[in-house]
């Protein structure tokens, strides 16, 4: 039995939407006595210290904001091409390649963000002469950090399934012509 997927564009569409939703979910939370959560785009919520919202220090804010903007733009591109395929306006084969390329780019952005946060934390700790230079001793990964990876995986999956679907369609056309 062969599985036939006709609406493969739903995978990247959901991936793009999930990546955008992930920007509104915290990516880090404090594992120390202080309860706080951090968003990718540079906001921190101090729960223990009086329920205060602040902007992160520049060493953490700038790379996070850059990553958030790039993920947002990547997700918009994925969604646009998914909608073009859904309406039949996309050039066959181009959207699938774009989904794979943008998905890989989004994974790269997320990895860049994690590395930039580790480096940024060290720079921040040195600037304020803070004793804890290990980001992982203070913060743990929150669900928002996984959404770019899941969204990118859905986008790449849609590109792979779409390419296979296009090959099947082209094969049937060749068989019908013979």
N, CA and C atoms as an extended XYZ file, in Angstrom:
534
Properties=species:S:1:pos:R:3:atomname:S:1:resname:S:1:resid:I:1 pbc="F F F"
N         0.843       -1.182        0.000 N   UNK     1
C         0.000        0.000        0.000 CA  UNK     1
C         0.892        1.251        0.000 C   UNK     1
N         0.661        2.125       -0.924 N   UNK     2
C         1.454        3.330       -1.050 CA  UNK     2
C         0.671        4.522       -0.509 C   UNK     2
N         1.316        5.292        0.335 N   UNK     3
C         0.687        6.457        0.935 CA  UNK     3
C         0.759        7.621       -0.050 C   UNK     3
N        -0.380        8.217       -0.331 N   UNK     4
C        -0.427        9.354       -1.251 CA  UNK     4
C        -0.787       10.607       -0.464 C   UNK     4
N         0.128       11.548       -0.438 N   UNK     5
C        -0.101       12.812        0.267 CA  UNK     5
C        -0.293       13.896       -0.780 C   UNK     5
N        -1.481       14.468       -0.814 N   UNK     6
C        -1.755       15.507       -1.809 CA  UNK     6
C        -1.599       16.910       -1.230 C   UNK     6
N        -1.792       17.049        0.059 N   UNK     7
C        -1.695       18.373        0.679 CA  UNK     7
C        -0.428       18.467        1.521 C   UNK     7
N         0.692       18.220        0.873 N   UNK     8
C         1.979       18.237        1.562 CA  UNK     8
C         2.369       19.637        2.019 C   UNK     8
N         1.763       20.660        1.471 N   UNK     9
C         2.062       22.036        1.833 CA  UNK     9
C         1.622       22.359        3.258 C   UNK     9
N         0.783       21.496        3.852 N   UNK    10
C         0.316       21.721        5.217 CA  UNK    10
C         1.476       21.596        6.211 C   UNK    10
N         2.436       20.719        5.927 N   UNK    11
C         3.587       20.557        6.826 CA  UNK    11
C         4.384       21.856        6.968 C   UNK    11
N         4.845       22.467        5.872 N   UNK    12
C         5.579       23.728        6.034 CA  UNK    12
C         4.705       24.862        6.564 C   UNK    12
N         3.437       24.860        6.200 N   UNK    13
C         2.538       25.897        6.723 CA  UNK    13
C         2.489       25.815        8.242 C   UNK    13
N         2.288       24.622        8.766 N   UNK    14
C         2.255       24.453       10.222 CA  UNK    14
C         3.612       24.754       10.847 C   UNK    14
N         4.690       24.378       10.156 N   UNK    15
C         6.020       24.683       10.658 CA  UNK    15
C         6.271       26.178       10.765 C   UNK    15
N         5.861       26.926        9.748 N   UNK    16
C         6.026       28.381        9.786 CA  UNK    16
C         5.203       29.017       10.886 C   UNK    16
N         3.976       28.554       11.037 N   UNK    17
C         3.107       29.086       12.097 CA  UNK    17
C         3.679       28.743       13.467 C   UNK    17
N         4.156       27.511       13.637 N   UNK    18
C         4.730       27.096       14.923 CA  UNK    18
C         5.962       27.920       15.268 C   UNK    18
N         6.795       28.201       14.280 N   UNK    19
C         7.991       29.009       14.538 CA  UNK    19
C         7.622       30.423       14.966 C   UNK    19
N         6.591       30.983       14.373 N   UNK    20
C         6.153       32.328       14.774 CA  UNK    20
C         5.561       32.293       16.178 C   UNK    20
N         4.746       31.294       16.465 N   UNK    21
C         4.175       31.171       17.816 CA  UNK    21
C         5.300       31.014       18.841 C   UNK    21
N         6.347       30.280       18.474 N   UNK    22
C         7.465       30.067       19.383 CA  UNK    22
C         8.170       31.341       19.800 C   UNK    22
N         8.068       32.385       19.002 N   UNK    23
C         8.682       33.658       19.371 CA  UNK    23
C         7.992       34.299       20.571 C   UNK    23
N         6.772       33.868       20.865 N   UNK    24
C         6.015       34.423       21.985 CA  UNK    24
C         6.053       33.521       23.222 C   UNK    24
N         6.847       32.462       23.148 N   UNK    25
C         7.003       31.523       24.257 CA  UNK    25
C         8.422       31.673       24.791 C   UNK    25
N         8.601       31.708       26.114 N   UNK    26
C         9.959       31.836       26.659 CA  UNK    26
C        10.884       30.716       26.179 C   UNK    26
N        12.153       31.068       25.988 N   UNK    27
C        13.143       30.089       25.538 CA  UNK    27
C        14.039       29.604       26.676 C   UNK    27
N        14.155       30.371       27.738 N   UNK    28
C        14.974       29.990       28.888 CA  UNK    28
C        14.192       30.267       30.165 C   UNK    28
N        14.451       29.482       31.196 N   UNK    29
C        13.921       29.800       32.520 CA  UNK    29
C        15.024       29.549       33.544 C   UNK    29
N        14.961       30.298       34.639 N   UNK    30
C        15.984       30.210       35.654 CA  UNK    30
C        15.788       28.964       36.498 C   UNK    30
N        16.893       28.292       36.786 N   UNK    31
C        16.844       27.095       37.621 CA  UNK    31
C        17.430       27.358       39.000 C   UNK    31
N        17.619       28.626       39.314 N   UNK    32
C        18.133       28.994       40.635 CA  UNK    32
C        16.961       29.385       41.524 C   UNK    32
N        17.263       30.002       42.647 N   UNK    33
C        16.217       30.445       43.564 CA  UNK    33
C        15.372       31.582       43.000 C   UNK    33
N        15.931       32.315       42.034 N   UNK    34
C        15.187       33.396       41.397 CA  UNK    34
C        14.376       32.816       40.243 C   UNK    34
N        13.104       33.099       40.217 N   UNK    35
C        12.273       32.623       39.120 CA  UNK    35
C        12.206       33.701       38.049 C   UNK    35
N        12.680       33.363       36.850 N   UNK    36
C        12.617       34.292       35.735 CA  UNK    36
C        12.601       33.523       34.431 C   UNK    36
N        11.979       34.139       33.425 N   UNK    37
C        11.929       33.548       32.091 CA  UNK    37
C        12.442       34.569       31.085 C   UNK    37
N        13.046       34.052       30.002 N   UNK    38
C        13.615       34.912       28.965 CA  UNK    38
C        13.004       34.554       27.625 C   UNK    38
N        12.699       35.571       26.835 N   UNK    39
C        12.213       35.378       25.475 CA  UNK    39
C        13.357       35.633       24.501 C   UNK    39
N        13.275       35.012       23.338 N   UNK    40
C        14.335       35.125       22.343 CA  UNK    40
C        14.565       36.573       21.929 C   UNK    40
N        13.512       37.333       21.787 N   UNK    41
C        13.634       38.682       21.258 CA  UNK    41
C        14.076       39.703       22.294 C   UNK    41
N        14.452       39.233       23.502 N   UNK    42
C        15.132       40.132       24.419 CA  UNK    42
C        14.390       40.583       25.653 C   UNK    42
N        13.291       39.962       26.001 N   UNK    43
C        12.584       40.358       27.213 CA  UNK    43
C        12.836       39.328       28.307 C   UNK    43
N        12.915       39.809       29.537 N   UNK    44
C        13.061       38.931       30.699 CA  UNK    44
C        11.956       39.273       31.688 C   UNK    44
N        11.401       38.241       32.284 N   UNK    45
C        10.342       38.412       33.278 CA  UNK    45
C        10.865       37.908       34.613 C   UNK    45
N        11.134       38.845       35.543 N   UNK    46
C        11.581       38.489       36.894 CA  UNK    46
C        10.330       38.248       37.738 C   UNK    46
N        10.079       37.007       38.092 N   UNK    47
C         8.885       36.680       38.866 CA  UNK    47
C         9.158       36.856       40.356 C   UNK    47
N        10.336       36.426       40.812 N   UNK    48
C        10.668       36.476       42.237 CA  UNK    48
C        10.878       37.903       42.722 C   UNK    48
N        11.510       38.718       41.926 N   UNK    49
C        11.868       40.067       42.360 CA  UNK    49
C        10.772       41.099       42.196 C   UNK    49
N         9.534       40.737       42.225 N   UNK    50
C         8.452       41.715       42.165 CA  UNK    50
C         7.685       41.723       40.862 C   UNK    50
N         7.731       40.647       40.102 N   UNK    51
C         6.962       40.521       38.862 CA  UNK    51
C         7.254       41.675       37.899 C   UNK    51
N         8.508       41.761       37.471 N   UNK    52
C         8.991       42.869       36.648 CA  UNK    52
C         9.383       42.346       35.263 C   UNK    52
N         9.000       43.094       34.220 N   UNK    53
C         9.435       42.822       32.854 CA  UNK    53
C        10.527       43.819       32.495 C   UNK    53
N        11.619       43.312       31.902 N   UNK    54
C        12.726       44.168       31.499 CA  UNK    54
C        13.281       43.702       30.157 C   UNK    54
N        14.107       44.545       29.584 N   UNK    55
C        14.860       44.174       28.385 CA  UNK    55
C        16.194       43.607       28.852 C   UNK    55
N        16.659       42.552       28.186 N   UNK    56
C        17.931       41.928       28.537 CA  UNK    56
C        19.096       42.882       28.299 C   UNK    56
N        20.226       42.633       28.943 N   UNK    57
C        21.427       43.423       28.643 CA  UNK    57
C        21.800       43.285       27.169 C   UNK    57
N        22.503       44.273       26.649 N   UNK    58
C        22.786       44.313       25.205 CA  UNK    58
C        23.544       43.083       24.708 C   UNK    58
N        24.380       42.478       25.542 N   UNK    59
C        25.123       41.291       25.128 CA  UNK    59
C        24.193       40.113       24.821 C   UNK    59
N        23.027       40.112       25.423 N   UNK    60
C        22.041       39.054       25.207 CA  UNK    60
C        20.895       39.522       24.317 C   UNK    60
N        20.596       40.801       24.381 N   UNK    61
C        19.468       41.352       23.629 CA  UNK    61
C        19.722       41.369       22.122 C   UNK    61
N        20.887       41.863       21.708 N   UNK    62
C        21.168       42.053       20.276 CA  UNK    62
C        21.179       40.722       19.510 C   UNK    62
N        21.924       39.692       19.950 N   UNK    63
C        21.873       38.426       19.192 CA  UNK    63
C        20.489       37.793       19.207 C   UNK    63
N        19.782       37.941       20.329 N   UNK    64
C        18.431       37.381       20.408 CA  UNK    64
C        17.469       38.077       19.467 C   UNK    64
N        17.566       39.401       19.396 N   UNK    65
C        16.692       40.152       18.496 CA  UNK    65
C        16.995       39.813       17.039 C   UNK    65
N        18.262       39.700       16.699 N   UNK    66
C        18.643       39.330       15.327 CA  UNK    66
C        18.090       37.955       14.983 C   UNK    66
N        18.250       36.991       15.888 N   UNK    67
C        17.746       35.634       15.652 CA  UNK    67
C        16.224       35.627       15.521 C   UNK    67
N        15.548       36.384       16.372 N   UNK    68
C        14.081       36.425       16.324 CA  UNK    68
C        13.585       37.024       15.003 C   UNK    68
N        14.233       38.091       14.544 N   UNK    69
C        13.836       38.711       13.276 CA  UNK    69
C        14.076       37.748       12.111 C   UNK    69
N        15.215       37.069       12.116 N   UNK    70
C        15.509       36.127       11.029 CA  UNK    70
C        14.553       34.927       11.042 C   UNK    70
N        14.202       34.447       12.214 N   UNK    71
C        13.230       33.346       12.301 CA  UNK    71
C        11.861       33.815       11.829 C   UNK    71
N        11.475       35.026       12.205 N   UNK    72
C        10.189       35.570       11.757 CA  UNK    72
C        10.155       35.690       10.230 C   UNK    72
N        11.202       36.248        9.640 N   UNK    73
C        11.247       36.399        8.181 CA  UNK    73
C        11.265       35.039        7.479 C   UNK    73
N        12.032       34.095        8.016 N   UNK    74
C        12.073       32.748        7.435 CA  UNK    74
C        10.700       32.096        7.483 C   UNK    74
N        10.035       32.243        8.603 N   UNK    75
C         8.702       31.648        8.756 CA  UNK    75
C         7.697       32.270        7.801 C   UNK    75
N         7.799       33.563        7.593 N   UNK    76
C         6.897       34.237        6.656 CA  UNK    76
C         7.124       33.710        5.239 C   UNK    76
N         8.391       33.526        4.853 N   UNK    77
C         8.695       32.976        3.516 CA  UNK    77
C         8.103       31.581        3.365 C   UNK    77
N         8.270       30.750        4.383 N   UNK    78
C         7.729       29.385        4.336 CA  UNK    78
C         6.211       29.422        4.203 C   UNK    78
N         5.562       30.271        4.977 N   UNK    79
C         4.092       30.362        4.936 CA  UNK    79
C         3.625       30.868        3.572 C   UNK    79
N         4.282       31.867        3.033 N   UNK    80
C         3.891       32.410        1.721 CA  UNK    80
C         3.973       31.332        0.651 C   UNK    80
N         5.077       30.588        0.617 N   UNK    81
C         5.207       29.544       -0.401 CA  UNK    81
C         4.242       28.386       -0.164 C   UNK    81
N         3.924       28.107        1.093 N   UNK    82
C         2.921       27.067        1.371 CA  UNK    82
C         1.553       27.496        0.840 C   UNK    82
N         1.222       28.751        1.030 N   UNK    83
C        -0.062       29.244        0.525 CA  UNK    83
C        -0.071       29.306       -1.002 C   UNK    83
N         1.068       29.624       -1.602 N   UNK    84
C         1.150       29.621       -3.068 CA  UNK    84
C         0.962       28.213       -3.627 C   UNK    84
N         1.554       27.222       -2.976 N   UNK    85
C         1.367       25.837       -3.420 CA  UNK    85
C        -0.083       25.417       -3.216 C   UNK    85
N        -0.675       25.836       -2.106 N   UNK    86
C        -2.071       25.477       -1.816 CA  UNK    86
C        -3.024       26.028       -2.868 C   UNK    86
N        -2.726       27.216       -3.374 N   UNK    87
C        -3.599       27.824       -4.381 CA  UNK    87
C        -3.194       27.449       -5.808 C   UNK    87
N        -2.089       26.714       -5.944 N   UNK    88
C        -1.639       26.285       -7.271 CA  UNK    88
C        -0.878       27.345       -8.032 C   UNK    88
N        -0.395       28.375       -7.345 N   UNK    89
C         0.299       29.466       -8.029 CA  UNK    89
C         1.817       29.339       -7.999 C   UNK    89
N         2.345       28.406       -7.208 N   UNK    90
C         3.805       28.262       -7.112 CA  UNK    90
C         4.325       27.433       -8.275 C   UNK    90
N         5.536       27.740       -8.695 N   UNK    91
C         6.183       26.962       -9.744 CA  UNK    91
C         6.567       25.622       -9.149 C   UNK    91
N         6.170       24.566       -9.816 N   UNK    92
C         6.378       23.233       -9.296 CA  UNK    92
C         7.862       22.947       -9.063 C   UNK    92
N         8.199       22.525       -7.875 N   UNK    93
C         9.566       22.202       -7.529 CA  UNK    93
C        10.315       23.330       -6.838 C   UNK    93
N         9.955       24.574       -7.084 N   UNK    94
C        10.656       25.703       -6.470 CA  UNK    94
C        10.311       25.841       -4.990 C   UNK    94
N         9.047       25.734       -4.644 N   UNK    95
C         8.625       25.890       -3.250 CA  UNK    95
C         9.263       24.818       -2.378 C   UNK    95
N         9.347       23.603       -2.890 N   UNK    96
C         9.922       22.510       -2.123 CA  UNK    96
C        11.390       22.771       -1.811 C   UNK    96
N        12.124       23.298       -2.777 N   UNK    97
C        13.533       23.636       -2.553 CA  UNK    97
C        13.644       24.767       -1.528 C   UNK    97
N        12.791       25.758       -1.653 N   UNK    98
C        12.824       26.890       -0.728 CA  UNK    98
C        12.508       26.433        0.690 C   UNK    98
N        11.526       25.529        0.844 N   UNK    99
C        11.200       25.018        2.183 CA  UNK    99
C        12.401       24.333        2.813 C   UNK    99
N        13.127       23.542        2.027 N   UNK   100
C        14.291       22.843        2.575 CA  UNK   100
C        15.405       23.823        2.930 C   UNK   100
N        15.680       24.770        2.045 N   UNK   101
C        16.749       25.743        2.286 CA  UNK   101
C        16.418       26.620        3.488 C   UNK   101
N        15.201       27.130        3.539 N   UNK   102
C        14.802       28.002        4.649 CA  UNK   102
C        14.749       27.214        5.955 C   UNK   102
N        14.326       25.958        5.896 N   UNK   103
C        14.310       25.117        7.090 CA  UNK   103
C        15.707       24.915        7.656 C   UNK   103
N        16.661       24.632        6.785 N   UNK   104
C        18.054       24.493        7.227 CA  UNK   104
C        18.600       25.818        7.767 C   UNK   104
N        18.223       26.911        7.114 N   UNK   105
C        18.630       28.239        7.576 CA  UNK   105
C        18.074       28.520        8.969 C   UNK   105
N        16.821       28.135        9.202 N   UNK   106
C        16.197       28.369       10.500 CA  UNK   106
C        16.871       27.541       11.599 C   UNK   106
N        17.256       26.320       11.277 N   UNK   107
C        18.002       25.510       12.240 CA  UNK   107
C        19.339       26.184       12.562 C   UNK   107
N        19.995       26.693       11.527 N   UNK   108
C        21.255       27.414       11.728 CA  UNK   108
C        21.074       28.643       12.600 C   UNK   108
N        19.980       29.357       12.411 N   UNK   109
C        19.704       30.537       13.233 CA  UNK   109
C        19.521       30.131       14.694 C   UNK   109
N        18.783       29.074       14.934 N   UNK   110
C        18.539       28.625       16.308 CA  UNK   110
C        19.840       28.192       16.987 C   UNK   110
N        20.705       27.505       16.244 N   UNK   111
C        21.999       27.102       16.798 CA  UNK   111
C        22.855       28.340       17.068 C   UNK   111
N        22.846       29.286       16.127 N   UNK   112
C        23.554       30.546       16.314 CA  UNK   112
C        23.070       31.239       17.585 C   UNK   112
N        21.771       31.239       17.806 N   UNK   113
C        21.203       31.909       18.976 CA  UNK   113
C        21.720       31.284       20.273 C   UNK   113
N        21.735       29.961       20.345 N   UNK   114
C        22.209       29.288       21.559 CA  UNK   114
C        23.677       29.631       21.812 C   UNK   114
N        24.494       29.560       20.781 N   UNK   115
C        25.920       29.880       20.926 CA  UNK   115
C        26.107       31.355       21.301 C   UNK   115
N        25.337       32.234       20.663 N   UNK   116
C        25.434       33.667       20.962 CA  UNK   116
C        25.016       33.970       22.398 C   UNK   116
N        24.039       33.231       22.909 N   UNK   117
C        23.625       33.447       24.299 CA  UNK   117
C        24.729       33.023       25.266 C   UNK   117
N        25.406       31.930       24.969 N   UNK   118
C        26.500       31.476       25.841 CA  UNK   118
C        27.649       32.487       25.844 C   UNK   118
N        28.000       32.970       24.657 N   UNK   119
C        29.060       33.970       24.556 CA  UNK   119
C        28.614       35.286       25.183 C   UNK   119
N        27.379       35.694       24.893 N   UNK   120
C        26.847       36.934       25.456 CA  UNK   120
C        26.787       36.898       26.974 C   UNK   120
N        26.420       35.736       27.534 N   UNK   121
C        26.369       35.626       28.997 CA  UNK   121
C        27.766       35.815       29.595 C   UNK   121
N        28.770       35.218       28.972 N   UNK   122
C        30.141       35.377       29.474 CA  UNK   122
C        30.585       36.833       29.405 C   UNK   122
N        30.256       37.501       28.312 N   UNK   123
C        30.609       38.921       28.185 CA  UNK   123
C        29.875       39.762       29.229 C   UNK   123
N        28.607       39.465       29.442 N   UNK   124
C        27.818       40.184       30.449 CA  UNK   124
C        28.383       39.934       31.847 C   UNK   124
N        28.713       38.670       32.162 N   UNK   125
C        29.252       38.335       33.487 CA  UNK   125
C        30.591       39.027       33.725 C   UNK   125
N        31.415       39.112       32.682 N   UNK   126
C        32.693       39.817       32.818 CA  UNK   126
C        32.477       41.316       33.015 C   UNK   126
N        31.513       41.875       32.295 N   UNK   127
C        31.274       43.328       32.384 CA  UNK   127
C        30.810       43.737       33.775 C   UNK   127
N        29.930       42.943       34.382 N   UNK   128
C        29.408       43.319       35.704 CA  UNK   128
C        30.167       42.630       36.842 C   UNK   128
N        31.221       41.874       36.491 N   UNK   129
C        32.038       41.157       37.461 CA  UNK   129
C        31.198       40.157       38.269 C   UNK   129
N        30.380       39.397       37.546 N   UNK   130
C        29.513       38.386       38.152 CA  UNK   130
C        30.289       37.085       38.253 C   UNK   130
N        30.137       36.385       39.364 N   UNK   131
C        30.949       35.197       39.629 CA  UNK   131
C        30.576       33.990       38.768 C   UNK   131
N        29.320       33.873       38.378 N   UNK   132
C        28.873       32.691       37.629 CA  UNK   132
C        29.013       32.970       36.136 C   UNK   132
N        30.005       32.334       35.501 N   UNK   133
C        30.234       32.519       34.076 CA  UNK   133
C        29.631       31.411       33.239 C   UNK   133
N        28.939       30.482       33.872 N   UNK   134
C        28.346       29.367       33.139 CA  UNK   134
C        26.842       29.597       32.998 C   UNK   134
N        26.409       29.892       31.789 N   UNK   135
C        24.994       30.153       31.491 CA  UNK   135
C        24.109       28.986       31.926 C   UNK   135
N        24.598       27.756       31.721 N   UNK   136
C        23.791       26.562       31.990 CA  UNK   136
C        23.589       26.308       33.480 C   UNK   136
N        24.390       26.924       34.337 N   UNK   137
C        24.188       26.765       35.783 CA  UNK   137
C        23.009       27.595       36.258 C   UNK   137
N        22.607       28.562       35.469 N   UNK   138
C        21.520       29.448       35.877 CA  UNK   138
C        20.244       29.187       35.079 C   UNK   138
N        20.369       28.939       33.785 N   UNK   139
C        19.189       28.832       32.923 CA  UNK   139
C        19.059       27.438       32.305 C   UNK   139
N        17.821       27.038       32.132 N   UNK   140
C        17.475       25.789       31.446 CA  UNK   140
C        16.659       26.122       30.207 C   UNK   140
N        16.626       25.195       29.280 N   UNK   141
C        15.879       25.382       28.036 CA  UNK   141
C        14.379       25.276       28.320 C   UNK   141
N        13.634       26.200       27.757 N   UNK   142
C        12.171       26.199       27.848 CA  UNK   142
C        11.603       25.775       26.494 C   UNK   142
N        10.336       25.506       26.427 N   UNK   143
C         9.689       24.976       25.212 CA  UNK   143
C         9.871       25.892       23.998 C   UNK   143
N         9.968       27.183       24.207 N   UNK   144
C        10.121       28.112       23.099 CA  UNK   144
C        11.408       27.914       22.314 C   UNK   144
N        12.411       27.290       22.924 N   UNK   145
C        13.667       27.037       22.219 CA  UNK   145
C        13.531       25.893       21.235 C   UNK   145
N        12.556       25.024       21.449 N   UNK   146
C        12.378       23.877       20.561 CA  UNK   146
C        11.532       24.212       19.329 C   UNK   146
N        10.705       25.244       19.411 N   UNK   147
C         9.779       25.531       18.310 CA  UNK   147
C        10.469       25.876       16.994 C   UNK   147
N        11.593       26.612       16.971 N   UNK   148
C        12.244       26.835       15.669 CA  UNK   148
C        12.739       25.532       15.044 C   UNK   148
N        13.233       24.617       15.876 N   UNK   149
C        13.720       23.340       15.363 CA  UNK   149
C        12.570       22.496       14.819 C   UNK   149
N        11.463       22.457       15.551 N   UNK   150
C        10.299       21.678       15.101 CA  UNK   150
C         9.703       22.301       13.835 C   UNK   150
N         9.578       23.642       13.828 N   UNK   151
C         9.058       24.320       12.644 CA  UNK   151
C         9.928       24.096       11.424 C   UNK   151
N        11.243       24.144       11.611 N   UNK   152
C        12.169       23.896       10.500 CA  UNK   152
C        12.072       22.454       10.022 C   UNK   152
N        11.932       21.520       10.961 N   UNK   153
C        11.803       20.108       10.582 CA  UNK   153
C        10.529       19.876        9.772 C   UNK   153
N         9.448       20.540       10.152 N   UNK   154
C         8.201       20.418        9.378 CA  UNK   154
C         8.362       21.018        7.986 C   UNK   154
N         9.072       22.127        7.893 N   UNK   155
C         9.316       22.761        6.601 CA  UNK   155
C        10.158       21.855        5.705 C   UNK   155
N        11.216       21.304        6.247 N   UNK   156
C        12.071       20.398        5.477 CA  UNK   156
C        11.291       19.153        5.074 C   UNK   156
N        10.498       18.616        6.000 N   UNK   157
C         9.678       17.431        5.691 CA  UNK   157
C         8.709       17.714        4.551 C   UNK   157
N         8.100       18.884        4.577 N   UNK   158
C         7.203       19.260        3.486 CA  UNK   158
C         7.930       19.345        2.154 C   UNK   158
N         9.170       19.844        2.177 N   UNK   159
C         9.957       19.900        0.955 CA  UNK   159
C        10.316       18.525        0.429 C   UNK   159
N        10.655       17.609        1.329 N   UNK   160
C        11.010       16.245        0.921 CA  UNK   160
C         9.785       15.507        0.387 C   UNK   160
N         8.665       15.601        1.109 N   UNK   161
C         7.433       14.930        0.669 CA  UNK   161
C         6.948       15.533       -0.644 C   UNK   161
N         7.041       16.862       -0.761 N   UNK   162
C         6.618       17.524       -1.993 CA  UNK   162
C         7.455       17.115       -3.185 C   UNK   162
N         8.759       16.981       -2.981 N   UNK   163
C         9.633       16.549       -4.077 CA  UNK   163
C         9.272       15.135       -4.522 C   UNK   163
N         9.005       14.270       -3.551 N   UNK   164
C         8.605       12.900       -3.877 CA  UNK   164
C         7.259       12.891       -4.611 C   UNK   164
N         6.350       13.740       -4.197 N   UNK   165
C         5.036       13.833       -4.850 CA  UNK   165
C         5.195       14.314       -6.291 C   UNK   165
N         6.062       15.284       -6.509 N   UNK   166
C         6.302       15.803       -7.861 CA  UNK   166
C         6.918       14.718       -8.741 C   UNK   166
N         7.841       13.933       -8.181 N   UNK   167
C         8.433       12.831       -8.951 CA  UNK   167
C         7.365       11.819       -9.340 C   UNK   167
N         6.451       11.516       -8.427 N   UNK   168
C         5.369       10.565       -8.729 CA  UNK   168
C         4.453       11.109       -9.824 C   UNK   168
N         4.145       12.392       -9.760 N   UNK   169
C         3.286       13.012      -10.781 CA  UNK   169
C         3.977       12.976      -12.137 C   UNK   169
N         5.254       13.338      -12.179 N   UNK   170
C         6.000       13.322      -13.445 CA  UNK   170
C         6.118       11.908      -14.002 C   UNK   170
N         6.298       10.923      -13.125 N   UNK   171
C         6.382        9.530      -13.557 CA  UNK   171
C         5.062        9.074      -14.176 C   UNK   171
N         3.955        9.468      -13.566 N   UNK   172
C         2.640        9.090      -14.105 CA  UNK   172
C         2.388        9.764      -15.450 C   UNK   172
N         2.851       11.004      -15.594 N   UNK   173
C         2.701       11.703      -16.879 CA  UNK   173
C         3.489       10.988      -17.965 C   UNK   173
N         4.707       10.566      -17.637 N   UNK   174
C         5.515        9.854      -18.630 CA  UNK   174
C         4.881        8.509      -19.010 C   UNK   174
N         4.341        7.812      -18.031 N   UNK   175
C         3.710        6.531      -18.296 CA  UNK   175
C         2.442        6.695      -19.145 C   UNK   175
N         1.710        7.763      -18.919 N   UNK   176
C         0.489        8.002      -19.683 CA  UNK   176
C         0.776        8.408      -21.122 C   UNK   176
N         1.958        8.987      -21.364 N   UNK   177
C         2.328        9.414      -22.708 CA  UNK   177
C         2.818        8.220      -23.543 C   UNK   177
N         3.254        7.186      -22.896 N   UNK   178
C         3.796        6.041      -23.627 CA  UNK   178
C         2.712        5.132      -24.096 C   UNK   178
